Amino acid sequence: MKYLILLGDGMADYPLDELNGKTILQAANTPNMDHLAKMGLSGIFKSIPDGMPAGSDIANLSILGYDPALYYTGRGPLEAANMGIDLKDGDVAFRCNLITEKDGKLVDYSGGHITNVDSEVLISVLKEKLSCDLYAGVGYRHILVLNGDFEGTGCNPPHDIINALIEDELTLNPVVRDLILRSKKILEDHPINKKRSKAGKNPANMIWLWGEGRKPRMPSFFDKFGLRGSVISAVDIIKGIGRCIGFGVIEVPGATGYLDTNYRGKAEYALKALKSEDCDLVFLHVEAPDEAGHSGSLKDKMNAVEAFDREVVGTILDNAQGIDQLRILLMPDHATPIALGTHTRDPVPFCIYSQGYKNEKADDITSFDEYSAKNGFFGLVEGDRLIRSFIQF
């Protein structure tokens, strides 16, 4: 048996007046996801345990069967793991966003979705002038490492505090606070930001430090579940989780983490991996719906969901004939409602599909969406029951 997890980050949403009271999953043209729901078994999954923040890191650890209460140390160290940063004893890794500050407010968590080329230049300048261990990542996402008692000193996630006053959201820790404030003075007048502003783009004129933590220690997925896995994603947090649990990381050309990502390429690389003898499970992650949810764009999120259905799910269904036994888990990790622009704790829909036959224990679900899934065979699922049901059902 081969296993494939198809995850559309943040696909789940709330009913919208613009869609006549339907959610995006209900209103979008998603024949391939609906096919999986019709031929498989559905349910809803509580990906965010009680008392924990609704982050992608928490949600994806839960999906993979790793209790965040036991294994989660912070977002920063997970991303650091993918970037090859070797955290030493006493090191605390922060996620470092390049953000846009305007009139004292945090107005853009992504610095106008700054490019890799521009961000590498800005990070290099900051590293020199701030005299800190700063590591360039992808786009607006970077890592800063401090050594000492810095756990609990980061700020709130920037995508959760859009239009909030910087002063109200700054940490009280003097070291972290100073780094953030000094970064504004360094970046504000940099030629790259002057050029961006002149072109009508948001400048990446400040850093934001959050998601801090120490190096995580987790058993491998093979030790827990007896399967060898690989991860396909464009974002460091997902690839970092994969590396921490012993997965290989498959790099796909053109995978960007945005609406222009190489959807079809991700599916093709997943199929190639599953047809090899040394890979039992592929975790295929697409970030685009989440990015559209954070930006509050109904059009972009609808397009991202439909592209995920057409180019990822459709490509898998059309080209999986060379795999004798294939089981698919389809789901988002959390909801990112466009009306809120941030993650929520709502349980998310999922379905489990086995290629080539309709499950004997049918549940009569014909649509993949938040409300249909509630009436599915599995009902509400929590903890590691989801991954175990997927592997062992």
C-alpha positions as YAML, in Angstrom:
chain: A
units: angstrom
residues:
- id: 1
  name: MET
  ca: [0.00, 0.00, 0.00]
- id: 2
  name: LYS
  ca: [1.14, 3.54, -0.83]
- id: 3
  name: TYR
  ca: [-0.15, 6.63, 0.97]
- id: 4
  name: LEU
  ca: [-0.64, 10.21, -0.21]
- id: 5
  name: ILE
  ca: [-1.72, 13.19, 1.90]
- id: 6
  name: LEU
  ca: [-3.09, 16.06, -0.21]
- id: 7
  name: LEU
  ca: [-3.23, 19.16, 1.94]
- id: 8
  name: GLY
  ca: [-4.62, 22.50, 0.79]
- id: 9
  name: ASP
  ca: [-3.41, 24.87, 3.49]
- id: 10
  name: GLY
  ca: [-6.23, 26.99, 4.93]
- id: 11
  name: MET
  ca: [-8.84, 25.82, 2.38]
- id: 12
  name: ALA
  ca: [-11.64, 25.68, 4.96]
- id: 13
  name: ASP
  ca: [-13.68, 28.85, 5.39]
- id: 14
  name: TYR
  ca: [-16.99, 30.30, 6.60]
- id: 15
  name: PRO
  ca: [-20.23, 30.85, 4.64]
- id: 16
  name: LEU
  ca: [-20.10, 34.10, 2.65]
- id: 17
  name: ASP
  ca: [-22.88, 36.41, 1.56]
- id: 18
  name: GLU
  ca: [-21.08, 36.86, -1.76]
- id: 19
  name: LEU
  ca: [-21.53, 33.11, -2.33]
- id: 20
  name: ASN
  ca: [-25.18, 33.03, -1.26]
- id: 21
  name: GLY
  ca: [-24.34, 31.60, 2.13]
- id: 22
  name: LYS
  ca: [-21.95, 28.94, 0.84]
- id: 23
  name: THR
  ca: [-18.33, 28.39, 1.79]
- id: 24
  name: ILE
  ca: [-15.63, 28.53, -0.86]
- id: 25
  name: LEU
  ca: [-15.34, 24.73, -0.86]
- id: 26
  name: GLN
  ca: [-19.10, 24.46, -1.41]
- id: 27
  name: ALA
  ca: [-19.20, 27.07, -4.17]
- id: 28
  name: ALA
  ca: [-15.97, 26.29, -6.03]
- id: 29
  name: ASN
  ca: [-15.78, 23.96, -9.02]
- id: 30
  name: THR
  ca: [-14.03, 20.97, -7.39]
- id: 31
  name: PRO
  ca: [-15.09, 17.79, -9.22]
- id: 32
  name: ASN
  ca: [-11.96, 15.87, -8.25]
- id: 33
  name: MET
  ca: [-12.20, 16.52, -4.52]
- id: 34
  name: ASP
  ca: [-15.92, 15.75, -4.68]
- id: 35
  name: HIS
  ca: [-15.06, 12.45, -6.39]
- id: 36
  name: LEU
  ca: [-12.75, 11.50, -3.54]
- id: 37
  name: ALA
  ca: [-15.49, 12.34, -1.03]
- id: 38
  name: LYS
  ca: [-18.10, 10.35, -2.97]
- id: 39
  name: MET
  ca: [-15.89, 7.27, -3.30]
- id: 40
  name: GLY
  ca: [-14.27, 7.52, 0.14]
- id: 41
  name: LEU
  ca: [-15.16, 8.14, 3.76]
- id: 42
  name: SER
  ca: [-15.37, 11.56, 5.36]
- id: 43
  name: GLY
  ca: [-15.15, 13.24, 8.75]
- id: 44
  name: ILE
  ca: [-13.91, 16.36, 10.49]
- id: 45
  name: PHE
  ca: [-10.62, 16.64, 12.34]
- id: 46
  name: LYS
  ca: [-9.74, 18.77, 15.33]
- id: 47
  name: SER
  ca: [-6.27, 19.81, 14.26]
- id: 48
  name: ILE
  ca: [-5.75, 22.43, 16.98]
- id: 49
  name: PRO
  ca: [-5.75, 20.93, 20.51]
- id: 50
  name: ASP
  ca: [-7.40, 22.88, 23.31]
- id: 51
  name: GLY
  ca: [-5.26, 25.66, 24.70]
- id: 52
  name: MET
  ca: [-2.90, 25.85, 21.71]
- id: 53
  name: PRO
  ca: [-2.66, 28.56, 19.02]
- id: 54
  name: ALA
  ca: [-4.20, 27.95, 15.60]
- id: 55
  name: GLY
  ca: [-0.93, 27.76, 13.71]
- id: 56
  name: SER
  ca: [0.03, 25.68, 10.69]
- id: 57
  name: ASP
  ca: [2.85, 24.13, 12.71]
- id: 58
  name: ILE
  ca: [0.45, 22.90, 15.42]
- id: 59
  name: ALA
  ca: [-2.11, 21.69, 12.87]
- id: 60
  name: ASN
  ca: [0.33, 19.76, 10.69]
- id: 61
  name: LEU
  ca: [2.00, 18.07, 13.64]
- id: 62
  name: SER
  ca: [-1.46, 16.91, 14.71]
- id: 63
  name: ILE
  ca: [-2.27, 15.61, 11.24]
- id: 64
  name: LEU
  ca: [0.94, 13.58, 11.16]
- id: 65
  name: GLY
  ca: [0.21, 12.05, 14.57]
- id: 66
  name: TYR
  ca: [2.60, 14.07, 16.73]
- id: 67
  name: ASP
  ca: [0.93, 15.50, 19.83]
- id: 68
  name: PRO
  ca: [1.89, 19.20, 19.81]
- id: 69
  name: ALA
  ca: [1.67, 19.28, 23.60]
- id: 70
  name: LEU
  ca: [4.58, 16.81, 23.69]
- id: 71
  name: TYR
  ca: [6.66, 17.75, 20.66]
- id: 72
  name: TYR
  ca: [6.04, 21.38, 19.75]
- id: 73
  name: THR
  ca: [8.72, 23.85, 20.86]
- id: 74
  name: GLY
  ca: [7.97, 26.72, 18.47]
- id: 75
  name: ARG
  ca: [7.71, 27.57, 14.80]
- id: 76
  name: GLY
  ca: [11.18, 29.08, 14.50]
- id: 77
  name: PRO
  ca: [13.15, 25.91, 15.28]
- id: 78
  name: LEU
  ca: [11.06, 23.85, 12.85]
- id: 79
  name: GLU
  ca: [11.84, 26.25, 10.02]
- id: 80
  name: ALA
  ca: [15.47, 26.37, 11.13]
- id: 81
  name: ALA
  ca: [15.62, 22.59, 10.76]
- id: 82
  name: ASN
  ca: [14.74, 22.83, 7.08]
- id: 83
  name: MET
  ca: [17.26, 25.60, 6.51]
- id: 84
  name: GLY
  ca: [20.07, 23.44, 7.91]
- id: 85
  name: ILE
  ca: [20.63, 25.68, 10.93]
- id: 86
  name: ASP
  ca: [22.26, 23.64, 13.68]
- id: 87
  name: LEU
  ca: [20.79, 24.93, 16.93]
- id: 88
  name: LYS
  ca: [23.16, 24.52, 19.88]
- id: 89
  name: ASP
  ca: [22.34, 24.21, 23.57]
- id: 90
  name: GLY
  ca: [20.83, 27.48, 24.71]
- id: 91
  name: ASP
  ca: [19.90, 28.64, 21.19]
- id: 92
  name: VAL
  ca: [16.42, 30.01, 20.58]
- id: 93
  name: ALA
  ca: [15.28, 30.35, 16.97]
- id: 94
  name: PHE
  ca: [12.79, 33.08, 16.04]
- id: 95
  name: ARG
  ca: [10.76, 33.27, 12.87]
- id: 96
  name: CYS
  ca: [11.76, 36.62, 11.36]
- id: 97
  name: ASN
  ca: [9.28, 38.20, 8.95]
- id: 98
  name: LEU
  ca: [10.09, 41.16, 6.76]
- id: 99
  name: ILE
  ca: [6.99, 43.29, 7.32]
- id: 100
  name: THR
  ca: [5.61, 46.67, 6.27]
- id: 101
  name: GLU
  ca: [5.22, 49.36, 8.93]
- id: 102
  name: LYS
  ca: [3.21, 52.45, 8.05]
- id: 103
  name: ASP
  ca: [2.13, 55.28, 10.34]
- id: 104
  name: GLY
  ca: [3.07, 53.22, 13.36]
- id: 105
  name: LYS
  ca: [0.99, 50.22, 12.27]
- id: 106
  name: LEU
  ca: [1.81, 46.74, 10.98]
- id: 107
  name: VAL
  ca: [0.04, 46.82, 7.61]
- id: 108
  name: ASP
  ca: [1.58, 43.85, 5.76]
- id: 109
  name: TYR
  ca: [2.98, 40.64, 7.28]
- id: 110
  name: SER
  ca: [4.92, 39.82, 4.09]
- id: 111
  name: GLY
  ca: [6.64, 43.08, 3.14]
- id: 112
  name: GLY
  ca: [4.60, 43.17, -0.06]
- id: 113
  name: HIS
  ca: [5.47, 39.53, -0.76]
- id: 114
  name: ILE
  ca: [9.06, 40.56, -1.29]
- id: 115
  name: THR
  ca: [11.08, 38.43, -3.69]
- id: 116
  name: ASN
  ca: [13.90, 36.10, -2.68]
- id: 117
  name: VAL
  ca: [16.46, 38.24, -4.51]
- id: 118
  name: ASP
  ca: [15.48, 41.45, -2.71]
- id: 119
  name: SER
  ca: [15.02, 39.83, 0.69]
- id: 120
  name: GLU
  ca: [18.46, 38.21, 0.59]
- id: 121
  name: VAL
  ca: [20.02, 41.65, 0.13]
- id: 122
  name: LEU
  ca: [18.04, 43.14, 3.01]
- id: 123
  name: ILE
  ca: [18.80, 40.22, 5.34]
- id: 124
  name: SER
  ca: [22.51, 40.51, 4.52]
- id: 125
  name: VAL
  ca: [22.47, 44.21, 5.42]
- id: 126
  name: LEU
  ca: [20.58, 43.56, 8.66]
- id: 127
  name: LYS
  ca: [22.93, 40.75, 9.66]
- id: 128
  name: GLU
  ca: [25.91, 43.06, 9.36]
- id: 129
  name: LYS
  ca: [24.43, 46.14, 11.01]
- id: 130
  name: LEU
  ca: [22.54, 44.36, 13.78]
- id: 131
  name: SER
  ca: [25.48, 41.99, 14.46]
- id: 132
  name: CYS
  ca: [23.15, 39.02, 14.93]
- id: 133
  name: ASP
  ca: [22.75, 35.46, 13.67]
- id: 134
  name: LEU
  ca: [20.24, 36.09, 10.91]
- id: 135
  name: TYR
  ca: [19.57, 33.53, 8.17]
- id: 136
  name: ALA
  ca: [17.90, 34.25, 4.83]
- id: 137
  name: GLY
  ca: [14.98, 32.01, 4.01]
- id: 138
  name: VAL
  ca: [12.33, 32.35, 1.30]
- id: 139
  name: GLY
  ca: [10.53, 35.58, 0.44]
- id: 140
  name: TYR
  ca: [9.52, 37.32, 3.65]
- id: 141
  name: ARG
  ca: [10.25, 34.29, 5.88]
- id: 142
  name: HIS
  ca: [13.62, 34.21, 7.69]
- id: 143
  name: ILE
  ca: [15.23, 33.01, 10.94]
- id: 144
  name: LEU
  ca: [17.05, 34.84, 13.73]
- id: 145
  name: VAL
  ca: [18.88, 32.91, 16.47]
- id: 146
  name: LEU
  ca: [19.67, 34.23, 19.95]
- id: 147
  name: ASN
  ca: [21.43, 32.33, 22.72]
- id: 148
  name: GLY
  ca: [20.01, 32.63, 26.20]
- id: 149
  name: ASP
  ca: [16.74, 32.81, 28.07]
- id: 150
  name: PHE
  ca: [14.56, 34.05, 25.21]
- id: 151
  name: GLU
  ca: [11.66, 31.60, 25.25]
- id: 152
  name: GLY
  ca: [8.38, 33.46, 25.51]
- id: 153
  name: THR
  ca: [9.90, 36.75, 24.38]
- id: 154
  name: GLY
  ca: [8.58, 36.85, 20.81]
- id: 155
  name: CYS
  ca: [5.70, 38.92, 19.47]
- id: 156
  name: ASN
  ca: [2.31, 37.74, 18.24]
- id: 157
  name: PRO
  ca: [2.20, 36.30, 14.69]
- id: 158
  name: PRO
  ca: [2.16, 39.25, 12.28]
- id: 159
  name: HIS
  ca: [-0.67, 37.84, 10.14]
- id: 160
  name: ASP
  ca: [-2.88, 37.94, 13.25]
- id: 161
  name: ILE
  ca: [-2.34, 41.64, 14.01]
- id: 162
  name: ILE
  ca: [-2.73, 43.44, 10.69]
- id: 163
  name: ASN
  ca: [-3.33, 47.18, 11.22]
- id: 164
  name: ALA
  ca: [-2.41, 46.92, 14.91]
- id: 165
  name: LEU
  ca: [-0.16, 49.57, 16.44]
- id: 166
  name: ILE
  ca: [3.45, 48.39, 16.51]
- id: 167
  name: GLU
  ca: [3.97, 49.87, 19.98]
- id: 168
  name: ASP
  ca: [1.04, 47.89, 21.38]
- id: 169
  name: GLU
  ca: [2.35, 44.61, 19.96]
- id: 170
  name: LEU
  ca: [6.06, 44.86, 20.71]
- id: 171
  name: THR
  ca: [7.57, 42.44, 23.20]
- id: 172
  name: LEU
  ca: [8.78, 43.80, 26.53]
- id: 173
  name: ASN
  ca: [12.08, 41.95, 26.22]
- id: 174
  name: PRO
  ca: [14.66, 44.71, 25.68]
- id: 175
  name: VAL
  ca: [16.95, 42.71, 23.37]
- id: 176
  name: VAL
  ca: [14.23, 41.49, 21.03]
- id: 177
  name: ARG
  ca: [12.46, 44.85, 21.13]
- id: 178
  name: ASP
  ca: [15.67, 46.70, 20.27]
- id: 179
  name: LEU
  ca: [16.40, 44.46, 17.27]
- id: 180
  name: ILE
  ca: [12.94, 45.10, 15.84]
- id: 181
  name: LEU
  ca: [13.08, 48.86, 16.29]
- id: 182
  name: ARG
  ca: [16.64, 49.18, 14.98]
- id: 183
  name: SER
  ca: [15.71, 47.21, 11.87]
- id: 184
  name: LYS
  ca: [13.25, 49.96, 10.85]
- id: 185
  name: LYS
  ca: [16.02, 52.57, 10.84]
- id: 186
  name: ILE
  ca: [18.23, 50.32, 8.71]
- id: 187
  name: LEU
  ca: [15.61, 49.23, 6.18]
- id: 188
  name: GLU
  ca: [13.52, 52.37, 5.79]
- id: 189
  name: ASP
  ca: [15.85, 54.17, 3.39]
- id: 190
  name: HIS
  ca: [17.42, 51.18, 1.67]
- id: 191
  name: PRO
  ca: [17.42, 51.55, -2.15]
- id: 192
  name: ILE
  ca: [15.37, 48.37, -2.54]
- id: 193
  name: ASN
  ca: [12.58, 49.78, -0.40]
- id: 194
  name: LYS
  ca: [12.72, 53.17, -2.07]
- id: 195
  name: LYS
  ca: [12.33, 51.43, -5.41]
- id: 196
  name: ARG
  ca: [9.43, 49.30, -4.11]
- id: 197
  name: SER
  ca: [7.62, 52.34, -2.73]
- id: 198
  name: LYS
  ca: [8.09, 54.25, -5.97]
- id: 199
  name: ALA
  ca: [6.57, 51.28, -7.86]
- id: 200
  name: GLY
  ca: [3.54, 51.28, -5.56]
- id: 201
  name: LYS
  ca: [4.63, 48.16, -3.66]
- id: 202
  name: ASN
  ca: [4.75, 47.80, 0.10]
- id: 203
  name: PRO
  ca: [8.31, 48.21, 1.39]
- id: 204
  name: ALA
  ca: [9.87, 45.55, 3.59]
- id: 205
  name: ASN
  ca: [10.89, 48.15, 6.14]
- id: 206
  name: MET
  ca: [10.96, 46.28, 9.46]
- id: 207
  name: ILE
  ca: [11.51, 42.80, 10.91]
- id: 208
  name: TRP
  ca: [9.05, 41.03, 13.19]
- id: 209
  name: LEU
  ca: [10.27, 38.33, 15.58]
- id: 210
  name: TRP
  ca: [7.86, 35.60, 16.69]
- id: 211
  name: GLY
  ca: [7.36, 31.82, 16.95]
- id: 212
  name: GLU
  ca: [10.51, 31.35, 19.04]
- id: 213
  name: GLY
  ca: [11.67, 28.05, 20.51]
- id: 214
  name: ARG
  ca: [14.47, 25.58, 21.11]
- id: 215
  name: LYS
  ca: [15.47, 22.59, 18.99]
- id: 216
  name: PRO
  ca: [12.66, 19.98, 18.92]
- id: 217
  name: ARG
  ca: [13.23, 16.28, 19.54]
- id: 218
  name: MET
  ca: [10.79, 13.91, 17.89]
- id: 219
  name: PRO
  ca: [10.82, 10.20, 17.06]
- id: 220
  name: SER
  ca: [10.89, 9.41, 13.37]
- id: 221
  name: PHE
  ca: [7.69, 8.68, 11.48]
- id: 222
  name: PHE
  ca: [9.14, 5.27, 10.62]
- id: 223
  name: ASP
  ca: [9.68, 4.46, 14.29]
- id: 224
  name: LYS
  ca: [6.12, 5.51, 15.14]
- id: 225
  name: PHE
  ca: [4.22, 4.15, 12.14]
- id: 226
  name: GLY
  ca: [6.59, 1.94, 10.15]
- id: 227
  name: LEU
  ca: [6.46, 4.01, 6.94]
- id: 228
  name: ARG
  ca: [9.12, 5.91, 5.00]
- id: 229
  name: GLY
  ca: [7.94, 9.32, 3.92]
- id: 230
  name: SER
  ca: [8.71, 12.40, 1.86]
- id: 231
  name: VAL
  ca: [7.31, 15.92, 1.93]
- id: 232
  name: ILE
  ca: [6.57, 18.29, -0.95]
- id: 233
  name: SER
  ca: [6.08, 21.94, -0.01]
- id: 234
  name: ALA
  ca: [7.33, 25.42, -0.82]
- id: 235
  name: VAL
  ca: [7.46, 26.64, 2.78]
- id: 236
  name: ASP
  ca: [10.12, 26.01, 5.40]
- id: 237
  name: ILE
  ca: [7.75, 25.16, 8.25]
- id: 238
  name: ILE
  ca: [6.29, 22.12, 6.46]
- id: 239
  name: LYS
  ca: [9.64, 20.94, 5.14]
- id: 240
  name: GLY
  ca: [11.14, 21.49, 8.58]
- id: 241
  name: ILE
  ca: [8.51, 19.30, 10.22]
- id: 242
  name: GLY
  ca: [9.27, 16.68, 7.59]
- id: 243
  name: ARG
  ca: [12.98, 16.73, 8.29]
- id: 244
  name: CYS
  ca: [12.40, 16.54, 12.05]
- id: 245
  name: ILE
  ca: [10.40, 13.31, 11.65]
- id: 246
  name: GLY
  ca: [12.80, 11.72, 9.18]
- id: 247
  name: PHE
  ca: [11.05, 12.51, 5.90]
- id: 248
  name: GLY
  ca: [12.93, 13.28, 2.75]
- id: 249
  name: VAL
  ca: [12.26, 16.66, 1.16]
- id: 250
  name: ILE
  ca: [11.36, 16.70, -2.54]
- id: 251
  name: GLU
  ca: [12.13, 20.02, -4.22]
- id: 252
  name: VAL
  ca: [9.79, 20.89, -7.09]
- id: 253
  name: PRO
  ca: [10.84, 23.54, -9.64]
- id: 254
  name: GLY
  ca: [8.45, 26.47, -9.64]
- id: 255
  name: ALA
  ca: [7.01, 25.73, -6.19]
- id: 256
  name: THR
  ca: [6.61, 29.20, -4.69]
- id: 257
  name: GLY
  ca: [4.14, 29.04, -1.79]
- id: 258
  name: TYR
  ca: [1.94, 31.59, -3.58]
- id: 259
  name: LEU
  ca: [-0.87, 31.59, -6.15]
- id: 260
  name: ASP
  ca: [1.64, 31.10, -8.97]
- id: 261
  name: THR
  ca: [3.03, 27.86, -7.55]
- id: 262
  name: ASN
  ca: [3.64, 24.80, -9.71]
- id: 263
  name: TYR
  ca: [0.54, 22.84, -8.70]
- id: 264
  name: ARG
  ca: [0.84, 20.19, -11.42]
- id: 265
  name: GLY
  ca: [4.56, 19.74, -10.83]
- id: 266
  name: LYS
  ca: [3.93, 18.92, -7.18]
- id: 267
  name: ALA
  ca: [1.48, 16.19, -8.18]
- id: 268
  name: GLU
  ca: [3.84, 14.77, -10.80]
- id: 269
  name: TYR
  ca: [6.76, 14.65, -8.37]
- id: 270
  name: ALA
  ca: [4.54, 12.99, -5.76]
- id: 271
  name: LEU
  ca: [3.51, 10.26, -8.19]
- id: 272
  name: LYS
  ca: [7.13, 9.67, -9.19]
- id: 273
  name: ALA
  ca: [8.13, 9.29, -5.54]
- id: 274
  name: LEU
  ca: [5.27, 6.90, -4.78]
- id: 275
  name: LYS
  ca: [6.23, 4.69, -7.70]
- id: 276
  name: SER
  ca: [9.71, 4.22, -6.22]
- id: 277
  name: GLU
  ca: [10.53, 1.41, -3.81]
- id: 278
  name: ASP
  ca: [11.97, 3.61, -1.04]
- id: 279
  name: CYS
  ca: [8.94, 5.83, -0.39]
- id: 280
  name: ASP
  ca: [5.72, 4.67, 1.28]
- id: 281
  name: LEU
  ca: [4.02, 8.03, 1.94]
- id: 282
  name: VAL
  ca: [4.11, 11.50, 0.41]
- id: 283
  name: PHE
  ca: [2.84, 14.58, 2.21]
- id: 284
  name: LEU
  ca: [1.95, 17.08, -0.53]
- id: 285
  name: HIS
  ca: [1.30, 20.59, 0.79]
- id: 286
  name: VAL
  ca: [0.00, 23.63, -1.12]
- id: 287
  name: GLU
  ca: [0.21, 27.00, 0.62]
- id: 288
  name: ALA
  ca: [-1.73, 29.15, -1.88]
- id: 289
  name: PRO
  ca: [-5.26, 28.98, -0.34]
- id: 290
  name: ASP
  ca: [-3.87, 30.09, 3.02]
- id: 291
  name: GLU
  ca: [-2.05, 33.06, 1.50]
- id: 292
  name: ALA
  ca: [-5.28, 34.14, -0.22]
- id: 293
  name: GLY
  ca: [-7.16, 33.76, 3.06]
- id: 294
  name: HIS
  ca: [-4.68, 36.00, 4.86]
- id: 295
  name: SER
  ca: [-4.99, 38.64, 2.14]
- id: 296
  name: GLY
  ca: [-8.79, 38.51, 2.35]
- id: 297
  name: SER
  ca: [-9.28, 37.92, -1.37]
- id: 298
  name: LEU
  ca: [-12.32, 35.80, -2.28]
- id: 299
  name: LYS
  ca: [-11.26, 35.70, -5.92]
- id: 300
  name: ASP
  ca: [-7.72, 34.54, -5.14]
- id: 301
  name: LYS
  ca: [-8.84, 31.89, -2.68]
- id: 302
  name: MET
  ca: [-11.46, 30.55, -5.07]
- id: 303
  name: ASN
  ca: [-8.83, 30.36, -7.81]
- id: 304
  name: ALA
  ca: [-6.34, 28.66, -5.49]
- id: 305
  name: VAL
  ca: [-8.87, 26.03, -4.37]
- id: 306
  name: GLU
  ca: [-9.94, 25.32, -7.94]
- id: 307
  name: ALA
  ca: [-6.32, 25.11, -9.10]
- id: 308
  name: PHE
  ca: [-5.59, 22.69, -6.25]
- id: 309
  name: ASP
  ca: [-8.53, 20.54, -7.36]
- id: 310
  name: ARG
  ca: [-7.71, 20.67, -11.06]
- id: 311
  name: GLU
  ca: [-3.92, 20.60, -11.11]
- id: 312
  name: VAL
  ca: [-3.10, 18.59, -7.98]
- id: 313
  name: VAL
  ca: [-6.02, 16.26, -7.25]
- id: 314
  name: GLY
  ca: [-6.95, 15.91, -10.92]
- id: 315
  name: THR
  ca: [-3.39, 15.13, -11.96]
- id: 316
  name: ILE
  ca: [-3.13, 12.47, -9.26]
- id: 317
  name: LEU
  ca: [-6.39, 10.78, -10.28]
- id: 318
  name: ASP
  ca: [-5.50, 10.88, -13.97]
- id: 319
  name: ASN
  ca: [-2.00, 9.45, -13.58]
- id: 320
  name: ALA
  ca: [-1.99, 7.09, -10.60]
- id: 321
  name: GLN
  ca: [-2.66, 3.93, -12.58]
- id: 322
  name: GLY
  ca: [0.89, 2.70, -12.12]
- id: 323
  name: ILE
  ca: [0.38, 2.43, -8.37]
- id: 324
  name: ASP
  ca: [-1.47, -0.77, -7.52]
- id: 325
  name: GLN
  ca: [-2.74, 0.27, -4.11]
- id: 326
  name: LEU
  ca: [-3.00, 3.95, -3.26]
- id: 327
  name: ARG
  ca: [-4.79, 5.50, -0.30]
- id: 328
  name: ILE
  ca: [-5.35, 9.27, -0.25]
- id: 329
  name: LEU
  ca: [-6.07, 11.59, 2.67]
- id: 330
  name: LEU
  ca: [-7.51, 14.91, 1.48]
- id: 331
  name: MET
  ca: [-7.85, 17.86, 3.85]
- id: 332
  name: PRO
  ca: [-6.87, 21.39, 4.86]
- id: 333
  name: ASP
  ca: [-4.81, 21.84, 8.02]
- id: 334
  name: HIS
  ca: [-6.99, 24.61, 9.44]
- id: 335
  name: ALA
  ca: [-9.47, 27.22, 8.30]
- id: 336
  name: THR
  ca: [-8.27, 30.63, 7.14]
- id: 337
  name: PRO
  ca: [-11.53, 32.54, 6.60]
- id: 338
  name: ILE
  ca: [-11.14, 35.48, 4.25]
- id: 339
  name: ALA
  ca: [-13.49, 37.50, 6.46]
- id: 340
  name: LEU
  ca: [-10.99, 37.22, 9.33]
- id: 341
  name: GLY
  ca: [-7.68, 37.01, 7.49]
- id: 342
  name: THR
  ca: [-6.23, 34.60, 10.05]
- id: 343
  name: HIS
  ca: [-6.39, 30.98, 11.19]
- id: 344
  name: THR
  ca: [-9.22, 29.62, 13.32]
- id: 345
  name: ARG
  ca: [-9.60, 26.62, 15.59]
- id: 346
  name: ASP
  ca: [-12.59, 25.09, 13.75]
- id: 347
  name: PRO
  ca: [-12.38, 21.36, 12.97]
- id: 348
  name: VAL
  ca: [-11.60, 20.80, 9.30]
- id: 349
  name: PRO
  ca: [-13.09, 18.39, 6.74]
- id: 350
  name: PHE
  ca: [-11.19, 15.35, 5.52]
- id: 351
  name: CYS
  ca: [-11.82, 12.26, 3.45]
- id: 352
  name: ILE
  ca: [-9.94, 9.00, 3.04]
- id: 353
  name: TYR
  ca: [-10.08, 7.39, -0.40]
- id: 354
  name: SER
  ca: [-8.67, 4.09, -1.61]
- id: 355
  name: GLN
  ca: [-8.01, 3.98, -5.34]
- id: 356
  name: GLY
  ca: [-10.01, 1.59, -7.46]
- id: 357
  name: TYR
  ca: [-13.04, 0.87, -5.33]
- id: 358
  name: LYS
  ca: [-15.76, 2.42, -3.23]
- id: 359
  name: ASN
  ca: [-15.37, 1.66, 0.44]
- id: 360
  name: GLU
  ca: [-17.83, -0.95, 1.67]
- id: 361
  name: LYS
  ca: [-18.77, 1.27, 4.61]
- id: 362
  name: ALA
  ca: [-20.18, 4.08, 2.48]
- id: 363
  name: ASP
  ca: [-21.29, 7.30, 4.13]
- id: 364
  name: ASP
  ca: [-23.26, 8.84, 1.23]
- id: 365
  name: ILE
  ca: [-21.14, 12.02, 1.20]
- id: 366
  name: THR
  ca: [-20.91, 13.46, -2.32]
- id: 367
  name: SER
  ca: [-19.18, 16.79, -1.76]
- id: 368
  name: PHE
  ca: [-15.91, 17.74, -0.10]
- id: 369
  name: ASP
  ca: [-16.77, 20.65, 2.15]
- id: 370
  name: GLU
  ca: [-16.95, 21.73, 5.79]
- id: 371
  name: TYR
  ca: [-20.60, 20.85, 6.35]
- id: 372
  name: SER
  ca: [-21.00, 17.63, 4.38]
- id: 373
  name: ALA
  ca: [-17.99, 16.12, 6.17]
- id: 374
  name: LYS
  ca: [-19.70, 16.51, 9.55]
- id: 375
  name: ASN
  ca: [-22.09, 13.74, 8.53]
- id: 376
  name: GLY
  ca: [-19.34, 11.42, 7.33]
- id: 377
  name: PHE
  ca: [-18.45, 7.95, 8.54]
- id: 378
  name: PHE
  ca: [-15.67, 9.08, 10.87]
- id: 379
  name: GLY
  ca: [-17.51, 11.91, 12.61]
- id: 380
  name: LEU
  ca: [-15.24, 14.10, 14.75]
- id: 381
  name: VAL
  ca: [-11.66, 12.81, 15.02]
- id: 382
  name: GLU
  ca: [-8.92, 14.04, 17.38]
- id: 383
  name: GLY
  ca: [-5.28, 13.28, 18.15]
- id: 384
  name: ASP
  ca: [-3.41, 10.56, 16.28]
- id: 385
  name: ARG
  ca: [-6.62, 8.70, 15.43]
- id: 386
  name: LEU
  ca: [-6.65, 10.38, 12.01]
- id: 387
  name: ILE
  ca: [-3.21, 9.23, 10.84]
- id: 388
  name: ARG
  ca: [-3.79, 5.79, 12.32]
- id: 389
  name: SER
  ca: [-7.18, 5.50, 10.61]
- id: 390
  name: PHE
  ca: [-5.55, 6.57, 7.35]
- id: 391
  name: ILE
  ca: [-2.75, 4.03, 7.59]
- id: 392
  name: GLN
  ca: [-4.60, 1.11, 9.18]
- id: 393
  name: PHE
  ca: [-8.23, 1.43, 8.07]
...
